[in-house]
Amino acid sequence: MEYTVTTPSQLGQLLQGCRKQRGLTQRELGARVGLLQKAVSMLETDPSRTSVERLFQLLSALELQIVLRDKRAESTPIQARRKTKAEW
């Protein structure tokens, strides 16, 4: 399944949802890659405050990957592609 993430908040919610879908607690997920429960919580709550390295550790533990796609290639109307303030 693919998910489009355009804000840090969406990323945190998605990570939390994937963790729960896999039946893992924050502590269990963190233990898989040597992160404390507190670090996992911070990633889920405010991923904008974490390092890219930690993000990739968590993605690895969840068996997720990042896919970059050119937004200009999307077949949506120009108005729908306008950036919002919260969008990266």
C-alpha positions in Angstrom: 0.0 0.0 0.0 1.2 3.5 -0.7 0.5 6.6 1.3 1.1 10.3 0.3 2.6 12.3 3.1 2.8 16.1 2.8 3.2 17.2 6.4 5.2 16.1 9.4 1.9 15.5 11.3 0.7 13.1 8.6 4.0 11.2 8.8 3.7 10.8 12.5 0.1 9.5 12.2 1.1 7.1 9.5 4.0 5.7 11.5 1.8 5.2 14.5 -0.9 3.5 12.4 1.6 1.2 10.8 3.1 0.3 14.2 -0.3 -0.5 15.6 -1.3 -2.4 12.5 1.7 -4.7 13.1 0.7 -5.2 16.8 3.8 -3.5 18.2 4.1 -1.2 21.2 6.4 1.8 21.0 8.8 -0.1 23.3 8.8 -3.2 21.1 9.4 -1.2 18.0 12.2 0.8 19.5 13.9 -2.4 20.8 14.1 -3.7 17.2 16.5 -0.9 16.2 18.0 0.2 19.5 15.7 3.2 20.2 14.1 4.1 23.5 10.3 4.2 23.7 10.6 7.9 24.2 12.3 8.3 20.8 9.6 6.3 19.1 6.9 8.5 20.8 8.7 11.6 19.7 8.8 10.4 16.1 5.1 9.7 16.2 4.2 12.9 17.9 6.5 15.4 16.2 8.6 13.8 13.5 9.9 17.3 12.5 12.1 17.2 15.6 13.9 14.0 14.8 16.9 13.1 12.7 16.7 11.5 9.3 18.8 8.7 10.7 16.2 7.9 13.4 13.4 8.1 10.9 15.1 5.6 8.6 15.8 3.3 11.6 12.1 3.3 12.4 11.1 2.8 8.8 13.4 -0.2 8.6 11.9 -1.7 11.8 8.4 -1.2 10.3 9.5 -2.6 6.9 8.6 0.6 5.2 10.4 2.6 2.6 10.3 6.2 1.3 9.4 6.7 -2.4 9.9 10.1 -4.0 7.6 11.1 -6.8 7.6 14.3 -8.9 4.5 16.2 -8.0 4.5 17.9 -11.3 3.8 14.6 -13.0 0.5 14.1 -11.1 -2.6 14.3 -13.2 -4.4 16.7 -10.8 -5.7 20.1 -11.7 -3.3 23.0 -11.1 -5.6 24.4 -8.3 -5.4 21.1 -6.4 -1.6 21.1 -6.6 -1.1 24.5 -4.8 0.9 24.2 -1.7 -0.6 24.9 1.7 1.3 26.5 4.5 1.7 23.2 6.3 3.0 21.4 3.2 6.7 20.9 2.8 
